[in-house]
């Protein structure tokens, strides 16, 4: 997931400093990679939390139905 965001963000960051080169280009590439990986990690964490909440909700509904039938 992080790679899907890291590639375009890195490309945009590097394209802005490509003419200058040197440490400015290196810093832009590192910043782009870090930003892309962070965005991807946040999105992946969001999906993981959503899956956990859905599982907890399904378990709560199953327990309520079991108590109602008892």
C-alpha positions in Angstrom: 0.0 0.0 0.0 2.8 2.4 0.9 4.5 1.9 -2.5 1.4 3.1 -4.3 1.7 6.4 -2.6 5.5 6.6 -2.3 6.2 6.4 -6.0 4.1 9.4 -7.2 4.9 11.5 -4.1 8.7 10.8 -4.6 8.4 11.6 -8.3 6.7 14.9 -7.7 9.2 15.9 -4.9 12.2 14.9 -7.1 10.9 16.6 -10.2 10.8 20.0 -8.3 14.5 19.8 -7.4 15.9 17.8 -10.4 17.5 20.9 -11.9 19.3 21.7 -8.7 20.6 18.2 -8.1 23.0 17.3 -5.2 21.7 17.2 -1.7 18.5 19.1 -2.6 17.5 16.2 -4.9 18.5 13.6 -2.3 16.6 15.3 0.4 13.5 15.5 -1.8 13.7 11.9 -2.7 14.1 10.8 1.0 11.2 13.1 2.0 9.0 11.8 -0.8 9.7 8.2 0.2 9.0 8.9 3.9 5.8 10.8 3.1 4.5 8.1 0.8 5.2 5.3 3.2 3.6 7.2 6.0 0.4 7.9 4.0 0.3 4.2 2.9 0.8 3.0 6.5 -2.0 5.2 7.8 -4.4 3.9 5.2 -3.4 0.3 5.9 -3.9 0.9 9.6 -7.3 2.5 8.9 -8.4 -0.6 7.0 -7.1 -2.9 9.8 -9.0 -0.9 12.5 -12.1 -1.1 10.4 -11.8 -4.9 10.1 -11.3 -5.2 13.8 -14.4 -3.1 14.5 -16.5 -5.1 12.1 -15.4 -8.3 13.7 -16.3 -7.0 17.2 -19.7 -5.9 15.9 -20.4 -9.3 14.4 -19.5 -11.0 17.7 -21.7 -8.7 19.7 -24.6 -9.3 17.3 -24.1 -13.1 17.6 -24.0 -12.9 21.4 -27.2 -10.8 21.5 -29.0 -13.3 19.2 -27.8 -16.3 21.3 -29.1 -14.6 24.4 -32.4 -13.8 22.7 -32.9 -17.5 21.7 -32.1 -18.8 25.1 
